[in-house]
Amino acid sequence: MPAVPSTQTTAQPSPFQLDHHSPLVQAYLKKTPRSAAIAKRAREVFPSGITHDVRYIEPHGICVTHAHGSHKWDVDGNEYVDYPGGHGALLLGHCHPEITQAIAQQLEKGTHYGACHELELQWGELIQQMVPCAQRVRITSSGTESTLLAMRVARAFTGKKKILRFIGHFHGWHDHVSFNVTSHFDGSPTPGVLPEIAENTLIAPPWDFDQTRQIIEQHDDIAAVIIEPTGSTWGQVPVTPQFLKSLREITENLGIVLIFDEVISGFRCAPGGAQEALGIKPDLTTLGKIVAGGMPGAALVGRSDIMDRIDHRAAAAGGFEKVFHQGTFNAGPTTCAAAITMLQIIKSTDATQRAIAYGRGLQNALNVVFREESVNWIAYGTFGGFHVFLNPNNIDTTQEQIESGIFDYATLRPALKPGLMMKIRLGCLLHGVDIQPWPGAPTSAVHTAEDCHRTAEAFRKTIRLLKEAGDLNN
Ligand SMILES: Cc1ncc(COP(=O)(O)O)c(C=O)c1O
């Protein structure tokens, strides 16, 4: 059986079980009183006081007033090195002058034409030039919409039903992908999702090709396989290039549509995404985040014969019914202006490489701190970001081994002491650094050496606070 944390059917509660009286939490409360007051108001409006599950922080998140470059500021006047970076969309940091100018100029010309315009074409042509598999491009408004459309198009193209997904891989929040991400690894549906949808989803372990092959060979009704080519959670559980090559071969041989979900890795692993970096061409690719220049937008791209399923003329000529797809905000001109500028900069500069190099430098700096502070944590990450393996079971391993993709989800995402992840996040915020919860984050082309130093020191101070409070075993 695939190695998963368990067949648990409920979300792991540990990140949220926080001792509010601990010195670390008390210091955070003292530093962020205005954010606390706004969070209290927000809880009267929004469930959990938030508008995106990943933004959930106990006792409350920071309330941001503005951001610039690699930094942002909260209502209490605190400054932070920013890593969420627009949930990974801002490879060039906040308020990049050329992108800001492009949006401002477009604003004066209108925000929505309800008709075709040349900017959307320029955007699509750039995607076509940069992403190897992009023979055709369909713009959507979010990564979630792109993966939904990819699955629908693959089903229509193959006439088959099932979608094969990988343990822990995230593809947005629509019904087909709302389980087997952080829980429900047995493939059972999360609340509100039809069991019939879950029944038509197969789940495979992305660290075991033999098992994956067996699952594929046991079913003759698979329309598509979808995978995050760098591994789940921004590459927290890396996938080996050999696994992807074997997956490409078997799907090609069996006529199964291979979808790379490059919502994260697109333009981040290389200007042409993971498929360029690895030299493996999928049939379809979902893009989001960076592709829209920090504005709301995304795309589905891929082989023209498959994408023809959304084409009126091809449907008429081929005698098949076209796949249904609309979207009020698809390819809005302000999004296009930002997206074109972003992609042109990525295409013509070393921005992607700079974000990757910063990530590597930060991992090195963090590993020095972890050694000096005598914790068994390991920073790693194969592209444009960093992860911290908290190693609660004290396994004997190295950064290189983790990055080689040999470990499974259960090893790299083991059960932690309740509240530990949240305390690490609060500790970083307390020391002026905003990271993502797992812990880790993407990096940008505008993070500086000073940011790197500040981040490493924030981790050092956090570790010391955690040790003082007895939150670390070693
Ligand atoms: C790999 C991956 N696919 C899809 C999505 C969904 O994208 P969106 O949040 O734009 O709907 C995300 C979002 O983080 C993602 O990381």
The ligand as an SDF file (V2000), in Angstrom:
LIG
                    3D

 16 16  0  0  0  0  0  0  0  0999 V2000
   -0.3360   23.2230   -8.0190 C   0  0  0  0  0  0  0  0  0  0  0  0
   -1.5630   24.0560   -7.8970 C   0  0  0  0  0  0  0  0  0  0  0  0
   -2.5950   23.8110   -8.7050 N   0  0  0  0  0  0  0  0  0  0  0  0
   -3.7120   24.5540   -8.6610 C   0  0  0  0  0  0  0  0  0  0  0  0
   -3.8460   25.5820   -7.7670 C   0  0  0  0  0  0  0  0  0  0  0  0
   -5.1040   26.3810   -7.7120 C   0  0  0  0  0  0  0  0  0  0  0  0
   -4.8800   27.6580   -8.1900 O   0  0  0  0  0  0  0  0  0  0  0  0
   -5.8430   28.8530   -7.7520 P   0  0  0  0  0  0  0  0  0  0  0  0
   -5.5640   29.1410   -6.3200 O   0  0  0  0  0  0  0  0  0  0  0  0
   -5.4660   29.9650   -8.6900 O   0  0  0  0  0  0  0  0  0  0  0  0
   -7.2470   28.3910   -7.9850 O   0  0  0  0  0  0  0  0  0  0  0  0
   -2.7980   25.8860   -6.9080 C   0  0  0  0  0  0  0  0  0  0  0  0
   -2.8870   26.9830   -5.9290 C   0  0  0  0  0  0  0  0  0  0  0  0
   -2.0800   27.1630   -5.0590 O   0  0  0  0  0  0  0  0  0  0  0  0
   -1.6320   25.0910   -6.9650 C   0  0  0  0  0  0  0  0  0  0  0  0
   -0.6150   25.3070   -6.1230 O   0  0  0  0  0  0  0  0  0  0  0  0
  1  2  1  0
  2  3  1  0
  2 15  2  0
  3  4  2  0
  4  5  1  0
  5  6  1  0
  5 12  2  0
  6  7  1  0
  7  8  1  0
  8  9  2  0
  8 10  1  0
  8 11  1  0
 12 13  1  0
 12 15  1  0
 13 14  2  0
 15 16  1  0
M  END
$$$$
